[in-house]
Amino acid sequence: MSQTPIAFLSYVNLDDQHEQGRLTQFRERLSGEVRIQTGEAFDIFQDKKDIALGQPWQERLDTSLDATTFLIPIITPAFFKSTACRAELERFLKREKELGRGDLIVSIYYVNCPVLNDEVKREHDPLAQVIAARQYADWRELRHEPFTTPQVRKAITKIAEQIVEALERSYSVTNIQQNETKPAPIAKNEPPTVVVDAWHRGDYATITEALEAVKAGTRILVRPGLYKEGIVIDKTVEIIGDGQRDEIVIEADNEDTVVFQADNGRISNLTLCQSGGGWLYSVNITQGRLELEDCDISSQGRSCVAIHNRADPRLRRNRIHDGMVAGVFVYENGQGTLEDNEIVANTRIGVVITQGGNPTLRRNRISKNGEWGIFAGEGGGGTFEDNDLRGNTKGAWDIAPDCAARVQRSGNIE
Protein backbone atom coordinates (compact mmCIF):
# COMPACT_ATOMS: atom_id res chain seq x y z
CA MET A 1 0.00 0.00 0.00
CA SER A 2 1.12 3.54 -0.65
CA GLN A 3 0.14 4.70 2.82
CA THR A 4 0.43 3.25 6.31
CA PRO A 5 -3.09 2.49 7.63
CA ILE A 6 -4.34 5.07 10.13
CA ALA A 7 -7.59 6.31 11.61
CA PHE A 8 -8.96 9.56 12.98
CA LEU A 9 -11.11 9.75 16.11
CA SER A 10 -13.96 12.22 15.54
CA TYR A 11 -15.39 13.29 18.88
CA VAL A 12 -16.31 16.23 21.08
CA ASN A 13 -13.49 17.14 23.44
CA LEU A 14 -15.85 18.00 26.30
CA ASP A 15 -17.24 14.46 26.10
CA ASP A 16 -13.77 13.07 26.74
CA GLN A 17 -13.23 15.52 29.60
CA HIS A 18 -16.50 14.49 31.22
CA GLU A 19 -15.53 10.83 30.85
CA GLN A 20 -12.17 11.60 32.48
CA GLY A 21 -10.18 10.59 29.43
CA ARG A 22 -12.10 7.37 28.74
CA LEU A 23 -12.35 8.12 25.01
CA THR A 24 -8.59 8.54 24.95
CA GLN A 25 -8.21 5.15 26.64
CA PHE A 26 -10.62 3.63 24.12
CA ARG A 27 -8.50 5.00 21.27
CA GLU A 28 -5.31 3.58 22.77
CA ARG A 29 -6.80 0.12 23.33
CA LEU A 30 -8.39 -0.09 19.89
CA SER A 31 -5.12 0.97 18.27
CA GLY A 32 -3.29 -1.74 20.18
CA GLU A 33 -5.91 -4.39 19.34
CA VAL A 34 -5.65 -3.71 15.60
CA ARG A 35 -1.86 -3.85 15.90
CA ILE A 36 -1.95 -7.22 17.65
CA GLN A 37 -4.33 -8.61 15.02
CA THR A 38 -2.24 -7.40 12.08
CA GLY A 39 1.29 -7.28 13.48
CA GLU A 40 1.63 -3.73 12.13
CA ALA A 41 1.24 -0.27 13.61
CA PHE A 42 -2.20 1.31 13.42
CA ASP A 43 -2.19 4.89 14.68
CA ILE A 44 -5.48 6.53 15.64
CA PHE A 45 -5.06 10.30 15.71
CA GLN A 46 -7.26 12.07 18.19
CA ASP A 47 -6.69 15.82 18.22
CA LYS A 48 -4.52 18.59 16.77
CA LYS A 49 -1.58 17.68 18.94
CA ASP A 50 -1.70 14.06 17.79
CA ILE A 51 -2.19 14.93 14.15
CA ALA A 52 0.83 17.23 14.24
CA LEU A 53 2.96 14.17 15.04
CA GLY A 54 1.93 12.48 11.80
CA GLN A 55 0.40 13.53 8.51
CA PRO A 56 -2.36 16.12 9.01
CA TRP A 57 -5.96 15.15 8.45
CA GLN A 58 -6.52 17.59 5.60
CA GLU A 59 -3.37 16.55 3.76
CA ARG A 60 -4.06 12.85 4.21
CA LEU A 61 -7.53 13.11 2.70
CA ASP A 62 -6.45 15.47 -0.08
CA THR A 63 -3.51 13.37 -1.26
CA SER A 64 -4.65 9.80 -0.55
CA LEU A 65 -7.26 7.61 -2.19
CA ASP A 66 -5.73 4.33 -1.02
CA ALA A 67 -8.62 3.24 1.23
CA THR A 68 -6.45 2.78 4.32
CA THR A 69 -7.69 5.84 6.22
CA PHE A 70 -10.60 5.32 8.61
CA LEU A 71 -12.92 7.62 10.52
CA ILE A 72 -14.06 6.56 14.00
CA PRO A 73 -16.89 8.88 15.14
CA ILE A 74 -17.90 8.75 18.81
CA ILE A 75 -21.65 9.26 18.61
CA THR A 76 -23.15 11.38 21.40
CA PRO A 77 -25.79 14.15 21.35
CA ALA A 78 -22.96 16.68 21.26
CA PHE A 79 -21.50 15.03 18.15
CA PHE A 80 -24.56 15.96 16.07
CA LYS A 81 -24.41 19.53 17.42
CA SER A 82 -20.72 19.93 16.64
CA THR A 83 -20.03 21.76 13.37
CA ALA A 84 -16.53 20.28 13.20
CA CYS A 85 -17.69 16.69 13.77
CA ARG A 86 -20.46 17.00 11.20
CA ALA A 87 -18.03 18.44 8.66
CA GLU A 88 -15.59 15.57 9.25
CA LEU A 89 -18.33 12.99 8.75
CA GLU A 90 -19.67 14.69 5.61
CA ARG A 91 -16.18 14.93 4.16
CA PHE A 92 -15.46 11.30 4.84
CA LEU A 93 -18.76 10.13 3.37
CA LYS A 94 -17.82 11.95 0.17
CA ARG A 95 -14.42 10.28 0.26
CA GLU A 96 -15.99 6.84 0.69
CA LYS A 97 -18.18 7.50 -2.33
CA GLU A 98 -15.13 8.44 -4.41
CA LEU A 99 -13.48 5.17 -3.40
CA GLY A 100 -16.56 3.07 -4.04
CA ARG A 101 -16.41 1.86 -0.45
CA GLY A 102 -18.87 1.75 2.43
CA ASP A 103 -16.77 0.30 5.25
CA LEU A 104 -14.28 3.01 6.21
CA ILE A 105 -16.45 4.71 8.86
CA VAL A 106 -16.51 2.74 12.12
CA SER A 107 -19.12 4.38 14.35
CA ILE A 108 -19.22 3.99 18.14
CA TYR A 109 -22.69 4.70 19.57
CA TYR A 110 -21.54 6.00 22.96
CA VAL A 111 -24.41 7.98 24.54
CA ASN A 112 -28.10 7.68 23.71
CA CYS A 113 -29.13 10.18 21.00
CA PRO A 114 -32.78 11.14 20.44
CA VAL A 115 -31.99 12.13 16.87
CA LEU A 116 -30.95 8.54 16.15
CA ASN A 117 -33.76 6.79 18.00
CA ASP A 118 -36.67 9.02 16.98
CA GLU A 119 -37.56 8.44 13.32
CA VAL A 120 -39.31 11.83 13.07
CA LYS A 121 -36.22 13.70 14.26
CA ARG A 122 -34.00 11.51 12.13
CA GLU A 123 -35.90 12.48 8.99
CA HIS A 124 -34.58 16.04 9.39
CA ASP A 125 -30.93 15.05 9.85
CA PRO A 126 -29.30 13.28 6.87
CA LEU A 127 -26.17 12.41 8.88
CA ALA A 128 -28.26 10.72 11.56
CA GLN A 129 -29.98 8.75 8.80
CA VAL A 130 -26.59 7.55 7.52
CA ILE A 131 -25.42 6.45 10.98
CA ALA A 132 -28.72 4.67 11.73
CA ALA A 133 -28.69 2.80 8.42
CA ARG A 134 -25.19 1.40 8.95
CA GLN A 135 -23.80 -1.05 11.43
CA TYR A 136 -22.32 0.57 14.52
CA ALA A 137 -20.75 -0.63 17.74
CA ASP A 138 -23.29 -0.04 20.51
CA TRP A 139 -21.26 1.17 23.50
CA ARG A 140 -24.11 2.63 25.56
CA GLU A 141 -24.18 -0.25 28.04
CA LEU A 142 -20.38 -0.53 28.12
CA ARG A 143 -19.31 3.06 28.78
CA HIS A 144 -19.46 2.56 32.56
CA GLU A 145 -17.68 -0.82 32.53
CA PRO A 146 -13.92 -1.09 33.18
CA PHE A 147 -11.76 -1.74 30.14
CA THR A 148 -10.42 -4.83 31.89
CA THR A 149 -13.77 -6.69 31.90
CA PRO A 150 -14.10 -9.54 29.37
CA GLN A 151 -17.24 -7.96 27.89
CA VAL A 152 -15.47 -4.69 27.05
CA ARG A 153 -12.33 -6.43 25.80
CA LYS A 154 -14.40 -8.64 23.48
CA ALA A 155 -16.27 -5.58 22.19
CA ILE A 156 -12.99 -3.85 21.31
CA THR A 157 -11.79 -7.03 19.63
CA LYS A 158 -14.89 -7.08 17.41
CA ILE A 159 -14.37 -3.46 16.35
CA ALA A 160 -10.74 -4.23 15.52
CA GLU A 161 -11.82 -7.26 13.47
CA GLN A 162 -14.14 -5.01 11.48
CA ILE A 163 -11.24 -2.67 10.69
CA VAL A 164 -8.93 -5.55 9.81
CA GLU A 165 -11.52 -7.00 7.42
CA ALA A 166 -11.85 -3.60 5.72
CA LEU A 167 -8.07 -3.37 5.42
CA GLU A 168 -7.92 -6.81 3.81
CA ARG A 169 -10.50 -5.73 1.25
CA SER A 170 -8.41 -2.61 0.56
CA TYR A 171 -5.28 -4.68 0.00
CA SER A 172 -7.12 -7.06 -2.31
CA VAL A 173 -8.41 -4.21 -4.48
CA THR A 174 -4.96 -2.63 -4.66
CA ASN A 175 -3.26 -5.89 -5.67
CA ILE A 176 -5.80 -6.41 -8.45
CA GLN A 177 -5.25 -2.89 -9.73
CA GLN A 178 -1.47 -3.27 -9.67
CA ASN A 179 -1.63 -6.53 -11.65
CA GLU A 180 -3.99 -5.27 -14.32
CA THR A 181 -2.60 -3.79 -17.52
CA LYS A 182 -5.53 -1.43 -17.74
CA PRO A 183 -7.07 -0.70 -14.36
CA ALA A 184 -10.82 -0.94 -14.35
CA PRO A 185 -12.81 1.59 -12.36
CA ILE A 186 -14.36 0.35 -9.13
CA ALA A 187 -18.05 1.08 -9.23
CA LYS A 188 -19.89 0.54 -5.99
CA ASN A 189 -23.04 2.41 -5.16
CA GLU A 190 -25.26 2.29 -2.14
CA PRO A 191 -27.92 -0.38 -2.69
CA PRO A 192 -31.48 0.68 -3.55
CA THR A 193 -33.35 1.00 -0.25
CA VAL A 194 -37.02 0.73 0.64
CA VAL A 195 -38.74 1.22 3.99
CA VAL A 196 -41.33 -1.07 5.57
CA ASP A 197 -43.50 0.66 8.18
CA ALA A 198 -46.42 -1.02 9.94
CA TRP A 199 -48.02 2.42 10.32
CA HIS A 200 -48.11 2.93 6.54
CA ARG A 201 -45.50 5.69 6.62
CA GLY A 202 -42.98 3.92 4.44
CA ASP A 203 -42.88 2.33 1.01
CA TYR A 204 -44.66 -0.84 2.17
CA ALA A 205 -46.74 -1.88 5.18
CA THR A 206 -45.54 -5.51 5.26
CA ILE A 207 -42.23 -7.22 4.61
CA THR A 208 -43.93 -9.70 2.28
CA GLU A 209 -45.12 -6.84 0.06
CA ALA A 210 -41.62 -5.44 -0.08
CA LEU A 211 -40.06 -8.81 -0.93
CA GLU A 212 -42.52 -9.34 -3.76
CA ALA A 213 -41.87 -5.90 -5.24
CA VAL A 214 -38.12 -5.30 -4.95
CA LYS A 215 -35.31 -6.56 -7.14
CA ALA A 216 -32.30 -8.55 -5.98
CA GLY A 217 -29.70 -6.38 -4.27
CA THR A 218 -32.22 -4.20 -2.46
CA ARG A 219 -31.88 -3.17 1.18
CA ILE A 220 -35.15 -3.35 3.13
CA LEU A 221 -35.28 -1.24 6.29
CA VAL A 222 -37.96 -2.34 8.76
CA ARG A 223 -39.23 0.25 11.21
CA PRO A 224 -40.59 -0.57 14.70
CA GLY A 225 -43.88 -2.45 14.78
CA LEU A 226 -45.43 -5.91 15.03
CA TYR A 227 -45.43 -7.74 11.70
CA LYS A 228 -47.70 -10.80 11.88
CA GLU A 229 -46.42 -12.66 8.85
CA GLY A 230 -44.14 -15.43 7.75
CA ILE A 231 -41.70 -14.30 5.04
CA VAL A 232 -39.98 -16.21 2.25
CA ILE A 233 -36.68 -14.84 0.97
CA ASP A 234 -35.93 -16.16 -2.51
CA LYS A 235 -33.68 -13.38 -3.78
CA THR A 236 -30.51 -11.67 -2.55
CA VAL A 237 -31.65 -8.87 -0.23
CA GLU A 238 -30.77 -7.26 3.09
CA ILE A 239 -33.49 -6.95 5.74
CA ILE A 240 -32.36 -4.65 8.54
CA GLY A 241 -34.25 -3.44 11.58
CA ASP A 242 -34.34 0.35 11.68
CA GLY A 243 -34.64 1.07 15.39
CA GLN A 244 -34.54 -0.79 18.71
CA ARG A 245 -34.46 -4.54 18.07
CA ASP A 246 -37.08 -5.47 20.66
CA GLU A 247 -39.52 -3.04 19.04
CA ILE A 248 -39.25 -4.63 15.58
CA VAL A 249 -41.03 -7.97 15.85
CA ILE A 250 -41.80 -10.45 13.07
CA GLU A 251 -44.12 -13.14 14.42
CA ALA A 252 -45.60 -16.14 12.60
CA ASP A 253 -48.17 -18.59 13.89
CA ASN A 254 -48.78 -21.62 11.65
CA GLU A 255 -45.70 -21.22 9.46
CA ASP A 256 -41.97 -20.61 9.72
CA THR A 257 -41.21 -17.00 10.54
CA VAL A 258 -38.43 -16.79 7.93
CA VAL A 259 -37.73 -19.25 5.13
CA PHE A 260 -34.42 -18.47 3.41
CA GLN A 261 -33.99 -20.02 -0.02
CA ALA A 262 -31.66 -17.64 -1.86
CA ASP A 263 -27.95 -17.83 -2.66
CA ASN A 264 -26.99 -14.90 -0.44
CA GLY A 265 -28.69 -12.52 1.96
CA ARG A 266 -28.53 -10.69 5.26
CA ILE A 267 -30.93 -10.28 8.18
CA SER A 268 -29.97 -8.00 11.05
CA ASN A 269 -31.38 -6.32 14.17
CA LEU A 270 -34.82 -7.98 14.25
CA THR A 271 -36.89 -9.93 16.78
CA LEU A 272 -38.04 -13.15 15.12
CA CYS A 273 -40.67 -15.27 16.85
CA GLN A 274 -42.48 -18.49 15.86
CA SER A 275 -45.50 -18.73 18.14
CA GLY A 276 -47.59 -21.57 16.71
CA GLY A 277 -45.72 -24.67 17.81
CA GLY A 278 -45.62 -27.84 15.71
CA TRP A 279 -42.84 -28.91 13.34
CA LEU A 280 -41.89 -25.32 12.59
CA TYR A 281 -38.91 -22.99 12.88
CA SER A 282 -38.35 -19.33 13.49
CA VAL A 283 -35.59 -19.20 10.84
CA ASN A 284 -35.49 -22.03 8.30
CA ILE A 285 -32.31 -21.82 6.20
CA THR A 286 -32.72 -24.19 3.26
CA GLN A 287 -29.79 -23.16 1.07
CA GLY A 288 -27.12 -20.55 0.37
CA ARG A 289 -25.26 -18.23 2.69
CA LEU A 290 -27.43 -16.12 4.93
CA GLU A 291 -25.76 -13.61 7.26
CA LEU A 292 -27.98 -13.62 10.35
CA GLU A 293 -26.71 -11.02 12.81
CA ASP A 294 -27.74 -9.29 16.04
CA CYS A 295 -31.26 -10.78 16.12
CA ASP A 296 -33.43 -12.10 18.96
CA ILE A 297 -34.81 -15.48 17.85
CA SER A 298 -37.30 -17.71 19.65
CA SER A 299 -39.69 -20.51 18.71
CA GLN A 300 -42.52 -22.55 20.16
CA GLY A 301 -41.96 -24.96 17.28
CA ARG A 302 -39.22 -27.55 16.83
CA SER A 303 -36.26 -25.14 17.04
CA CYS A 304 -35.37 -21.50 16.68
CA VAL A 305 -33.01 -21.96 13.71
CA ALA A 306 -32.80 -24.83 11.22
CA ILE A 307 -29.83 -25.26 8.85
CA HIS A 308 -30.04 -28.03 6.26
CA ASN A 309 -29.68 -29.07 2.60
CA ARG A 310 -26.00 -27.95 2.50
CA ALA A 311 -26.85 -24.39 3.54
CA ASP A 312 -23.79 -22.53 4.85
CA PRO A 313 -24.97 -19.47 6.80
CA ARG A 314 -23.12 -17.13 9.17
CA LEU A 315 -24.83 -16.56 12.54
CA ARG A 316 -23.22 -13.83 14.64
CA ARG A 317 -24.17 -12.15 17.92
CA ASN A 318 -27.75 -13.46 18.01
CA ARG A 319 -29.77 -14.35 21.09
CA ILE A 320 -31.35 -17.74 20.35
CA HIS A 321 -33.64 -18.86 23.13
CA ASP A 322 -36.75 -20.71 24.30
CA GLY A 323 -36.91 -23.21 21.45
CA MET A 324 -39.46 -25.90 22.17
CA VAL A 325 -36.83 -28.57 21.43
CA ALA A 326 -33.57 -26.89 20.45
CA GLY A 327 -31.98 -23.56 19.77
CA VAL A 328 -30.23 -24.54 16.52
CA PHE A 329 -30.85 -27.72 14.51
CA VAL A 330 -28.23 -28.61 11.87
CA TYR A 331 -29.06 -31.63 9.71
CA GLU A 332 -29.07 -33.03 6.15
CA ASN A 333 -25.50 -31.85 5.46
CA GLY A 334 -26.12 -28.37 6.80
CA GLN A 335 -22.99 -26.38 7.53
CA GLY A 336 -22.56 -22.84 8.81
CA THR A 337 -20.45 -20.81 11.19
CA LEU A 338 -21.93 -19.73 14.52
CA GLU A 339 -19.91 -17.05 16.33
CA ASP A 340 -20.53 -15.06 19.52
CA ASN A 341 -24.17 -16.12 19.86
CA GLU A 342 -26.10 -16.59 23.09
CA ILE A 343 -27.97 -19.91 22.80
CA VAL A 344 -29.87 -20.27 26.06
CA ALA A 345 -32.96 -21.56 27.85
CA ASN A 346 -34.09 -23.98 25.16
CA THR A 347 -36.35 -26.78 26.41
CA ARG A 348 -33.94 -29.60 25.59
CA ILE A 349 -30.71 -28.81 23.72
CA GLY A 350 -28.78 -25.75 22.65
CA VAL A 351 -27.41 -27.09 19.33
CA VAL A 352 -28.43 -30.40 17.70
CA ILE A 353 -26.24 -31.79 14.88
CA THR A 354 -27.34 -34.89 12.93
CA GLN A 355 -27.44 -36.47 9.45
CA GLY A 356 -24.18 -35.10 8.11
CA GLY A 357 -24.49 -31.68 9.71
CA ASN A 358 -21.06 -30.07 10.04
CA PRO A 359 -21.10 -26.54 11.52
CA THR A 360 -18.35 -24.55 13.19
CA LEU A 361 -19.21 -23.19 16.65
CA ARG A 362 -16.90 -20.48 17.94
CA ARG A 363 -17.10 -18.32 21.09
CA ASN A 364 -20.80 -19.00 21.73
CA ARG A 365 -22.41 -19.06 25.15
CA ILE A 366 -24.58 -22.18 25.18
CA SER A 367 -26.16 -22.32 28.61
CA LYS A 368 -29.26 -23.03 30.71
CA ASN A 369 -30.64 -25.59 28.27
CA GLY A 370 -32.86 -28.38 29.61
CA GLU A 371 -30.51 -31.22 28.63
CA TRP A 372 -27.17 -30.70 26.87
CA GLY A 373 -25.42 -27.72 25.40
CA ILE A 374 -24.48 -29.62 22.22
CA PHE A 375 -25.84 -32.94 20.98
CA ALA A 376 -24.15 -34.63 17.98
CA GLY A 377 -25.55 -37.92 16.72
CA GLU A 378 -26.55 -39.88 13.61
CA GLY A 379 -23.45 -39.00 11.64
CA GLY A 380 -23.27 -35.38 12.73
CA GLY A 381 -19.98 -33.58 13.17
CA GLY A 382 -18.63 -30.10 13.64
CA THR A 383 -15.79 -27.99 14.97
CA PHE A 384 -16.10 -26.48 18.44
CA GLU A 385 -13.78 -23.67 19.55
CA ASP A 386 -13.83 -21.60 22.75
CA ASN A 387 -17.52 -22.03 23.57
CA ASP A 388 -18.91 -21.45 27.06
CA LEU A 389 -20.95 -24.58 27.77
CA ARG A 390 -21.53 -24.15 31.48
CA GLY A 391 -24.89 -24.44 33.19
CA ASN A 392 -26.71 -27.01 31.03
CA THR A 393 -28.82 -29.48 33.01
CA LYS A 394 -27.23 -32.73 31.74
CA GLY A 395 -23.85 -31.31 30.82
CA ALA A 396 -21.84 -29.60 28.11
CA TRP A 397 -22.35 -32.13 25.32
CA ASP A 398 -23.45 -35.58 24.26
CA ILE A 399 -21.40 -36.72 21.26
CA ALA A 400 -22.10 -40.13 19.74
CA PRO A 401 -19.06 -42.37 19.01
CA ASP A 402 -19.67 -42.34 15.24
CA CYS A 403 -19.61 -38.53 15.04
CA ALA A 404 -16.81 -36.57 13.43
CA ALA A 405 -16.85 -33.74 15.94
CA ARG A 406 -13.58 -31.85 16.42
CA VAL A 407 -13.09 -30.13 19.74
CA GLN A 408 -10.13 -27.87 18.98
CA ARG A 409 -10.47 -25.67 22.04
CA SER A 410 -13.15 -26.64 24.44
CA GLY A 411 -13.62 -23.37 26.32
CA ASN A 412 -15.62 -23.54 29.56
CA ILE A 413 -17.53 -26.79 30.00
CA GLU A 414 -18.18 -27.02 33.72
N, C-alpha and C positions, 0 to 999 in steps of 0.2 A: 504494500500500500504506500501511497505517496505521503501519507500523514500518519502520525502516531495517534491511535484512538484516544479521544478525550470526551468529556462531558461538561456541561455547564449547569449548575444548580440555579434555578430561577425561583426566588423566594422573596418574602418581605422581611427585611432585617429585624423589624420589631417583633416579628413572630419568633425568630431565633432568640432574641433577647428575653422574651417572656418565657421561653422554654429552657432558659439558662444554658444555651449552647447545644441543645439536643439535636437541632438540625445539622449543626457542624459535626457532631458525633456520627449522625446518620451518614453524612457525606463521607467521612473517613472510613467507616466500616464497609459501606458499599464499594468504595474504591478498592479497599483491600480484598473484598470478596471476589470482585471481577478479576483482580490480579491473581488470586490463588487459583481461580478456575481457568485462566488463560496462560499463566506463567509469564505475563508481560505487564508492564506498568499501565495503569488506567487512571489518569489524573482527572479529578472532578473539580473544576474551578468554581469558586463560590462567590467571590466579591472582587472589587477592583484591585485590592492588594494581591489576591491570588492570581488574577489574570495578568497582572504586571510581571509575574514570575515566568509566565509562558507566553504563548502567542495570544494577543488580545482577541476578544470575542468578535469585534467587527471585522478585523483582518482575517480571522479564521473563516468566517462565513463568506466574506467577499472573495477570497482566493481559493477556497476549497469546495469541490463538489465530489469528494471521494467517499461520502456516506459513512464516515467513521467519527462524526461529531454528533453527540446526543444532547438533547435538552431534558433536564429532569425538573419539572415544575412541582413545587410543594403547594398543593391546593388547599387554601384556606379562604375564608371570606375576604380577608385583606388582599389576597392575590388578585381577585377579580376587580378590586377597587384600585389596584396599583397600575398607573399608566405605564411604568417601565416593564412590569411583568407581562402586561397585556401585549405590549409592543414586541417583547422577546418571543412570546408564543406566536403572534401573528407572523413575525419574520421567519420563524422556524417552520411553520406550516407551509409558507410559500416555498421555503427551501426544500422541504420534503416533496412537494409537488414537482419541483424542477428535477428532482432525482428519481421520480417515479417510485417513491417509497412511502410507507405508512407506518414504520416501526421505529422511528428515531426519536420519538417523544415518549418518555417513560414517566407517566404521571403518578404522583403519590398523593392520594386523597387523605389529608392529614387532619383537618377539622371540618365538621359538618357545615355544608354550604347550602343555604336555602335556594340559591340560584341554580344549583345542580339538582336538587331533590324536587323542586316545584316546577312541573312542566309548563305552567303559565309564565313564570318568571324566566324559565330557560328559553322560551320562544323569543324573548327580546334580547338575548345575549348569544350571538353566534359562537363565541369562544366556549361558553358553557355547553352549548350543543355538541361541539367537537369533543370536549372532554367526556361528556356523558355517553357519547356513542362509541368511544374506544374503551379498550381494557385499561384499567388502572389498578394500582396496588392500594387496597383499602387499609389505611393505617389508623383509622379513627379509634379502634379498640386497642391498638398497640401503643399509642403515643405515651401512655402512662406506665408502660411495662419496661423493666430494665432491659438494656441491650443484651445482657447475659442470659436471659431466659431462652429456653429452646424455641418457644413460639416466635419470638422476635428474630432470633438467628435464622430460623427456617424461612421467615418472610423475606429477610435480606437476601438469602441464598436464591430464592425464587426470582427476585428482581434482577439479581446478577445473571441468572440463567437466561432471562429474557434479553438482556443486553448482549450476552455472549452469542445467543442464537442470531440476533440481528447483525452482529459483527461477522459471523460465519456467512450469512447471506451476502454481506457486502464484499467479502473476500471472493466468494464464488463468482459474483457478477464481474469483479475486476479481472479475475483470471480469464474469464471467457472473453472479455473485451481485449485483453492483451494478446490472446491467441488468435483472434480473428483478423483476417487481412483487411476486411472492411467492417468496422464496428457498426453494429445495428443499434438503432435507438431503442432505449428501454421505455416502453409505453405501459404505464400502470395508472389507471384512474380509480378513483373511489367507486365502489360498486353501486349500481342503482339501488335506492333505498325506498321502502314503503313503510308505512306506519299502520299497525293494527291497534285500534282503540275500542274497548267494549262500550264506551259512551258515544260512539259514532262521531268522534272528533278527529279521526285519522282517515287513511285511505280505505281501510276495510274494518268491519266490525268483528270479524272472526278470522282466525288463523287459516282455517280451511279455505275461505274465500280468497285470501291472499295467495295461498299455495296454488290454487287453481289458476289464478290470473297472471302471476309473475313468471318471468323467464329464468332459466338457470343462471346462476351468478348473482342473484338478487339478495340483498340484505333486508330482512324483515325485522323491524323493531316492534316489540310488543309492550304496550303501556300497561300500567297497573289495572287489574280487573280480574274477574272470575270468568274463565272461558270453559264452558261445559261442552267439550267436544273432544273426540279422538282425531288425531291428525295423521295423515300418511304423507311421508316425504319421499317423493320419487324423482327428485331433481336436485342438483347441487345448489343449495341455498344456505344462508346463515339465518338463524332465528335467535334473536338476542333480546333479553328482557331489558326494558328501558325504564329503570326505576328500582325500588327496593324489591329484592327477590321474593320475599314472603308476601308481597302484595300483587304478584303476577302469577296467578294460579291457573294451570290447565288441568282440568279434572274430567276423567272419563268414567262411565259407569259400566256398561256391558260390552266394552271393547278396550283394546290396548290404548293407552293415552297417546303414545307416539309409536308409529311403525316406520322404521327407517329402511328404505330399499333403494337408495341411490349409491353412486360410486363414492361421492365425497359430500361432506356437509358439516355444519357446526351448530350446536345448540348451547346457549350460555345464559346463566343468570335467570333461570325460571324455577318455579315450583311445579313439579309434575306428580300427579296423584291419580292412581287407579283405585276407584272406590267400590267396584262392583263385585269383587271376589271372582271365584271360578278359575279356569285355566288361562289367566290373562296376565299381562305385564304392564308396567308403567312405561318402560322403554323397551321396545322389541327391535333389536338390530339384526336384520336379516341378511345384510351384505355390506360391502364397501367399508370405507373408513369414515366413521362419524367422530367428530371431536365434541365430546360431551363434557362441559366444564362448568363448575361453580353453580350447580343446580341442587335443589332439594328434591329427592325422589323417594316416593313411598308407594306401597301397593297392598291392597287387600286380596290381590290375586296370587298367582303362584310365586312370583318374585318381582322385585323392583326393576331389575334390568336383565334382559336375556340377550346373549350373544351366540349366534349359531350360523351354520351354513357358510363357514369360512370367513365370516365378517371379521374385520381387524380394526376395531375402534380404538380411540384414545379417551379414557375417562380420567379427568383430573379435578381434584379439589371439590368433589361432590359430597353431599351428605345423603347416604343411601340407607334407609331405615324402615323398620316396621313392615317388612315383607311378610306375607302370610306364611311362606315357607323359607325363602332365602332372600338375601340382598341382591346377589348377582348369580346368574345361572349361565354357565358356559358349556355348550354341548354341540354335538354334530360338527366337530372340527372348527368351532369358533376359536378365535385368537384374541388379540387385544392387549393393550397395555393400560393397567390401572395404577395411577400414581397419586399419592397424597389425598386419597379419599377417606371419608369417615363412614365405615360400613357397620352399623350398630343396631342393636335392639330388634333384630329380625327373629321371627318366632322359632326357627330352627337353626339355620346355618347362615354364616356371613357370605361365603362364596362357595358354590357348588361347581365342580368341574367333572364332566363325564363325557363319554362317547367321542374321544379324540379331541376334546377341548384342550387348548394349550396357551393360556394367557400368561402374561408377565405381571406380577403384583409387586409393587415397589413403594415403600414408605407409607403404606396404608395403616389406618387404625381400625382393626377389625375386632370389635369388643361387644360385650353384653348381649351376645346372641344365645338363643335358648339351648343349643347343643354345641357345635364346634365353630371355631372361627373359619376354617377351611376344610372342606370335604372333597377328596379326589378319589373317584372310583370309576369302574367300568371303562378302563382305558384312558382315563383323563390324565393330564400332565400339567406342566406349568413351571414357571421360574418364580421363586419367592425371595425377595431381597428386602431386608430391613423393615419388615412389617411389625407393628405392635399388635400382638395377638393375646394380650392379657384380658382376663375377665370374662371369658366364655364359659358357659355352665359345664360342659363336658371336656373342655380343654382347647388347646390352640388348633389342633388339626387331627383329622382322621384320614390317613393316606393308605389306600389299598396297596398290597404288595405288587400288583401288576402295573401300577401307575409309573409314569415317567417323570414324576415331579423332581425338580432340582432346587434344593434349598441352598442357595449360594451364601446368603447371610440371613440368619434366622431372625434377627431383631429380638424383641421382647416377647417371650412366650410363656411367661409364668401364669 
